[in-house]
Amino acid sequence: GDGEVLGYDLRTQSLQIKREVGYMTQKFSFYEDLTIAENLRYFAAVVGTPRSGLGAEVARVLDLVDLADHADSTVQNLSGGQASR
């Protein structure tokens, strides 16, 4: 079938859709046995961040949510507030 989201064709313009649509689950959706940086790298790759820019993007997001000092901590060791960021 055919479909559109925000005027974009689902079959041919999925990258544009991903850039404009966010998704936030009520329950946290990360891998607790990975570090924060590893989780960010994984999900950045899933949404199509170019490999050459992954490191810079992970660093930018860590700074944005004030977790740069915890980048190498596993998610299971974070407080609830840190995990929600």
C-alpha positions as CSV (number, residue, x, y, z in Angstrom):
1,G,0.0,0.0,0.0
2,D,0.8,3.7,0.0
3,G,1.2,6.0,2.9
4,E,2.4,9.4,3.9
5,V,3.6,11.0,7.1
6,L,3.8,14.8,7.2
7,G,3.6,14.8,3.4
8,Y,6.5,12.4,3.0
9,D,6.1,9.1,1.1
10,L,6.7,6.2,3.5
11,R,8.5,4.1,1.0
12,T,10.9,6.7,-0.5
13,Q,11.3,9.4,2.1
14,S,11.8,7.6,5.4
15,L,14.9,9.5,6.4
16,Q,13.0,12.8,6.2
17,I,10.3,11.3,8.4
18,K,12.8,10.1,10.9
19,R,14.3,13.6,11.1
20,E,10.9,15.2,12.0
21,V,9.2,12.5,14.1
22,G,10.3,11.7,17.6
23,Y,9.3,8.7,19.7
24,M,9.4,8.5,23.5
25,T,8.3,5.4,25.3
26,Q,6.9,5.7,28.8
27,K,9.3,2.9,29.9
28,F,13.0,3.5,29.2
29,S,14.2,1.8,26.1
30,F,17.9,1.2,26.4
31,Y,20.2,-1.6,27.1
32,E,21.1,-1.6,30.8
33,D,24.3,-3.7,30.4
34,L,25.8,-1.2,27.9
35,T,27.3,2.2,28.8
36,I,25.6,5.4,28.1
37,A,28.0,6.1,25.2
38,E,27.4,2.6,23.8
39,N,23.6,3.1,23.9
40,L,23.9,6.5,22.2
41,R,26.2,5.1,19.5
42,Y,23.8,2.2,18.8
43,F,20.7,4.3,18.6
44,A,22.4,7.0,16.5
45,A,23.4,4.4,14.0
46,V,19.9,3.0,14.0
47,V,18.5,6.4,12.9
48,G,21.1,6.8,10.3
49,T,23.8,9.1,11.8
50,P,26.9,8.7,9.5
51,R,29.7,6.7,11.0
52,S,32.1,9.5,10.5
53,G,30.0,11.7,12.8
54,L,29.0,9.2,15.5
55,G,31.7,10.2,18.0
56,A,31.0,13.9,17.8
57,E,27.3,13.4,18.0
58,V,27.5,11.1,21.0
59,A,29.7,13.7,22.7
60,R,27.3,16.5,21.8
61,V,24.3,14.6,23.3
62,L,26.2,13.6,26.4
63,D,27.0,17.3,27.0
64,L,23.4,18.3,26.2
65,V,22.0,16.1,28.9
66,D,24.9,16.8,31.3
67,L,26.1,13.1,31.4
68,A,29.5,13.5,29.8
69,D,31.1,12.5,33.2
70,H,29.1,9.3,33.2
71,A,29.6,8.3,29.5
72,D,31.4,5.0,30.5
73,S,28.9,4.1,33.2
74,T,26.5,1.3,32.5
75,V,22.9,2.4,32.4
76,Q,22.0,0.0,35.3
77,N,24.2,2.0,37.6
78,L,22.5,5.4,36.9
79,S,20.0,7.1,39.2
80,G,16.4,7.3,37.9
81,G,16.9,11.0,37.0
82,Q,20.1,10.3,35.1
83,A,18.4,7.4,33.2
84,S,15.5,9.6,32.2
85,R,17.9,12.1,30.7
